[in-house]
Amino acid sequence: MAVHFGFSLSALYVAFFWTLFVQARRGLACMCLPEHPQQQFCRADFVIRGKVLPQSSTEVPLILTEGAMIESGLGHVTGGMEIYQVQVERVYKGHDIISLQRLATMTIAKYGANCGQSLKEGKQYFLTGQYLSNAEYNFQIGMCDWVTGYKLLTRKQRQGVRHLYKQYCNSCKIQECFHGHCTATASNVCTWDPTNVMKGDIDCEGRYSRCMRKSNGSCQWFENTEMRDCMKRRENMRDNKIQ
């Protein structure tokens, strides 16, 4: 006999992530829900490759009010802000606000010792962030923005940030799903399961693919050779066929 419960799988996932959030808040830690690189590229005001200058970082106090933290629900938070001087080596997005070979002052907010990102002086980074024209420091990198060593980008990610992601920012949407068997709700949607990242599985879509519009007008993941090979490896790992 089948037993029917009065709640859906989606409600379970919402409850699960809310529990994680509450635990993180109580533990004075922080976390970000994974985003696909294409999502991070599209929502950023600027996307660059840059090198952090030696002995250029400083830290200043920062008090965030309830209005500043309304989306996260953290309320009044006291933290700090690390400030870096970055030599801009390449601009992928935001040419109207940042130019090549300039020294840009960039900030990363840190909400306590365990929350936020830090850059290593002298290292080359791939950076995304927001531009605030009226702020004392215009170029701001949030704790959930895409920050990584440039050499860690895959070949497909480098192609994406150079010219492929931006082609579909306004025409295709990536929709998160949390149970791995999702159906797109519209023709302009690609579904993506961020729990692959959270569980430590290979993020094939993030590393090797992009959501693009096909000739029939629908948006689908681009299945190149690397993407197909990665998906096979991921399935094999899940089936414990390889270690």
N, C-alpha and C positions, 0 to 999 in steps of 0.2 A: 504494500500500500504506500503510495506516495504521500509524503508529508509536506505541506505547503506552509512556509513561514510568511509572516506579515511584513517582510522587508526585502529589499532588492540587493543584488550584489553591489550595485553602485553605492547604496547606502552604507554597506559594510566598508567599502574602500574609503568613503568620506570619514566614517568613524575612526578607521585605522589611522589615516593621516592626521586627523584632529588629535588623536591620542599622542602621536609622535610629536606634534607641535607643542602640546601642553607639557610633555615631558622635557622637551628642549627648553621651553620657557622656564620651567622650574629649575632646570639644571644650569641656567645661565649660559647655555650653548646656543648654537644657531645652525640652521640647515637651509638648503635651497632645493626645491623640487627640480629635478633635472629638466633641462630644455634642450631641444635639438639645436645644433649650431646654426641652422638656417633661421630658427626663431630668434636666437640671440643676435644674429647679424641684422635681421630686419627691424628689430625693436631698438637697436642702438642708434645714437646720433652720430657717433664716430667709430670707425674701425681702422686700426692702424697696426703696423709693425714698428716697434721702437726699442731703443736701448736705454736702460736706466743708467744715468750718469753716476760715477763713483762719488761717494760722500755728498749725495744730494738729498737724502731723505731726512725729514723732520717729522715730529709728531706734535700735534696740538690738541687741546681739549675740544670736545664736541658734545653739546647737549641737544638731543632730539626731542622735540615736543610731541604731543599726541597727534597733532596735525601732520607732522612729518612721517609718523610711523603708522598712519591710519590703516594702510593696507595690510600690515603685518599684525596689527593688534597688540603690539608690545607696549603701547602707552609711552610714558615718560622714561627715556633711557639715557643714561650718561655713558659716554664712551670716548673715543678719540678718533683722530683723523691723521693718517700718514700722508705726507706730501712728498712727491717725487719730481725731479726734473728728468724729462724723457726726451731723448733725441729722436725726432720723428724720421723714420727711414722710408716708410711707404704708407700711403693713404689709400684705403680700400673703400671707405665711405666717409662723407663729411668734408669733401674738398672745399666747401664754402666756409667752413669754420676752422679748419686746420690745414697747414701747408707743409710740404716736404722741407726737411733740413732745419726746421725751427725747433727751438727748445720749448717744450710744452710743460707747464706745471700741472700735474695730475694728482688727484686725491683719491684715497680709498678709505671709506669709513670703516671703523672697527668698533663694534659694540661689545667691549670687554676683551679680555685676553684671548679667548678662544673663538672669537667671532670676527670674520673678515678675512681679507687676503693681504699678503705682504709680498713685495717685489724685492728681488736680490739685485743689489747694485752691480752694474757692469754686465748684466744679462740681457739678452735680446728676447722680447716678449711680443706676443700677439695680444692686443688689448681692444676691448669694446667698452663703451660707456656712454654717458649722457652729457650734453652740453647745456649749461645753465647760464644764460647771458647776463643775468643780474646778480650772480653769485660772486663772492670774492675770488673763489677758485672755479673757473668755468668748466674745466674738464674733470668730471667726476665718475669714478668707477665704483659701482655698487658691489656688495658682497656676492651677488648672484650673476654678475656679468661674466662674460667669457674672457678669462685671463689664463694664459698658458704659455709655456716656452714655445717660441716659434718653431723650433726643430721638432716638436712633438706633434705638429699638425700632420695628418695624412695627406697623401697626394691629392685625393679627392676633396678634402677640406680646403686645401690651398687653391684648387681650381674654383671651389665654391665661393670663397671670399674674394677672389680676383674678379669674377664676372658672372658666376652662375646663380648664386643665391638671390642676388638683387633682381634678377629677371622675373622672379615669381613672388616677390614680397606682397604685391597687391592683387595677385590673381589666384594664389593657392594658399591654403591655410593648413597648418599641422595641428591636429587635434589629439590630445593625450587620451589614452585609454589604459585602464589599470588591470585588465584581466586577460590581455593577450589575444582575444578573439573578438575584435571590434569590427564593425561595419561602418564605413563612412556615412555620415548623415547628409552629405551634400556632394555634388559633383566636384566642387572645388576644394575638397578635404582629403588629406592623407592622414591615416591614423598611425599613431606611434605609441609604443608601450614604454614609458620611462622606468618601469620597474625592472627592465633588463639592466639598466645602469645601477639601480639600487641593490639588486641582487648579485651584482658582480658578473653578470653575463656580458657577452660581447655586444656592444651597441653598434650593430651593423649599419643601421640607418644613419646614425650620427657620424660614423667614421667614413662611410663609403657612398652615401646616397644623398639625394635632395628631392624635395617634393616639387614636381614640375608638371606643367600643363601639356597633355598629349594632344595629338592632332584631332581627336574626337571631342576635345573640349574639357575632358575630365582631368583631374589632378591625380597623379600616381607617383609612387616611388620609382626613381630611375634605377633600373636593374642592370648595372654593369657587371663585368666579370668579378671584380673584387667583392661586390655586394652579394652575388650569388654564392661565391665560395665562402664568404663569412657566414651567411645564413646556414649553410650546410654544416660548418664547424660548430655553430651555436646549437643546432639541433643535435649533433653528435655528442656535444658536451652535456646537454640536458639528458640524453639517454644513457649517459655514462659509458659511451663507446670509446671516448678518449679522455685522458686525464688533463 
